[in-house]
Amino acid sequence: MHTFRFNLPTSLTFIRIGLIPFFIFITPQSPVLGVAIFLVASLTDFLDGYLARRSNQVTRFGIIVDPIADKLLIISALIMLVDMVRLSAWVAIVIIGREFIVTVIRVVALSKGILIPAENGGKIKTATQMVAIVFLLLPGSVVDIDFYDVGLVLIYISMLFALVSGYKYTLAFWRQL
């Protein structure tokens, strides 16, 4: 496994990071366009991991930077949703707090030569957060189902996944010490 190699999966991760400022500046004025940008960025999250595994281009750099890119995208969206009064600050704080704790654990583990890869609970959490954010940003409803209400339910579910997967990361770290 290489430490750093500039490849398509790594390029997609950098594209995701590069889309964040556009998402932040466009979404408050045009939520639907913001959702489109967020969906493209979210798609790069799926594609970079898939392509890295499929083409055997998994790198240590990618293992570290990919989750950081995810966290930057999610945290940016959560802060923006709080600013747009679409999400309670306490929900964002719980989710963001978990992200910081897991990141610190991963960095400390890495400094000790321990690599804690993403686990399924964390992947489900990220996917649920991304879908929730889309629904929280979308205006309107379909067949009397309000997108905002669906988004709130999903963000609470993702918060539960965040807490459970954060606990699992912490446990995995302490077991490997």
N, C-alpha and C positions, 0 to 999 in steps of 0.2 A: 504494500500500500504506500503510495507516494504521499509526501507531505503537502506539496502544492503542484498542481498541474493546471494550466489554463485550458479548460475544455468546455464543451457545451453545457454540462450541468453547472459548472462554476459560473459561466456566463449568465445562465438563467437566474442564479442566485443574485448576481450583481444587478441584473435587470430589475428584479423584485425590489431591491434596495433603492434603485434609481427611480422607480415608480412612486415611492412613498411621498416625496415632495409634491408631485403632480396631484396625487390623491388628496393630500391635505389642503392644497390651495383651491382645487376645483370643486370638491364635494360640498362645502357649505353653500355655494351659489348654484350648483347643479348636482343634486344628489344622484340622479340617474346616471349621469356621466361618471360621477365618483364611484358608483357601484360597478360600472363597466371597468374602470381602471383597477378597482379592488379585485374584481373577478380575474382579470388578466394576471395581476400580481399573485393571486391565490393559485391560479393554474400553473404558474412557474414553480410554485412550491411542490406541487404534485409531480410535475415533469422532471425537475432537476433530480429528485431522488430516484424516480423510476428509471430515467436514462442512465444515471450513474451506476445503478445496480445492474441494469440490462447490458450495458456496454463495458462493464468491469472498470469503471472510471471513478470508483469511490476513493476519496483522498481524506487524509486527516484534516486538511484545511476545510474541505466540504462538510465533514462531520461537525466541525466547530462553527463554521460560518452560516450554514443553512439554518440551524435553529435560531441563531442571532437575527438573521434576516426575517424569520417568521415573527420573532418577538417584536422587532422594530415595527413591522407592519401591523400586528395586532395592537400593540401599545398605542401607536399613532391613531388607529381607528377608535380605540376605547376613549382616549383623551378627547378626540374630536366629538364623539357621541356625547360625552359629558358636557362639552362646551355647547353643543347644539341642543342640550336639554332633552336628549333622547335616551339617556342612561344615567342611573344614579351613580354618584361618585363612589359610594361605598363598594358597589359591585366592581367598578373599574379598579379600585384600590386593592381589593382581594385578589383579583386576577393578576394585576401588575405585580403585586407583592410576591405572589407565587412564582412568577416569571423570574424576578430578581433572585429569589432564594434558590431556585433550581439552577440558574446561571452561575451563581456563586459556588454551589455544590459541584457543578461540572468543571469549573475552572480550578477549584481546589483539588478535585480528583485528578484532573489532567496534570497538575503540578506534581502530583505524587505518582504519575505514570499510570493512572487508572482512567480508562476510557469508559464512560457511561453512555452508551448509545440511546437514542430515542426509543421509548417503549410504546407498545400499542395504545395504552391509556393516554399518553401524551399526544399521540397522533390523532386519536379520536377527539381529544380536547381541542386541538388546533382546528380540525375540520369543522367541529361543531361551532367554535368561535367564529370561523370565517362565514359559515352559513348564517349564524345569528346576526353578525354585523351587516350582511347584505339585507336581511329582512328589517333590521332596525333603521337602515338608511332609506329603504324603498318607501315612497309615499303610496298611500291608498290601500286597497283591499281587493280580494277576488272572492266572489260568492259569499259575501258577508264575513270573510275571514280577514281580519285586519293584519297586514304585514307586521306592524309594530308589535302587536300582541304575540305573534308567532316568534318574532325576534327576541322578545323578553323571555318567553318560556325557554327558548334555545340558549340564551345567554346564561340563565340560571342553571340549566343542565350542564353547560360547558364549565361553569364555575365549580360545580360538583366534581366533574371530571378533573378540573385543574387541581382541586384540593387532594383528591385521591391519588392522582399521578404524582403530585408533588410529594406526598407522603411516601410513595413507592420509590421515587428517586432518592429521598433522604435515607430510607431503609437500605437501598442497594449500596449507597455510598458507605454507610456505617458498616455494612457487612464486608465490604472489600478492604476496609482499612486494616 
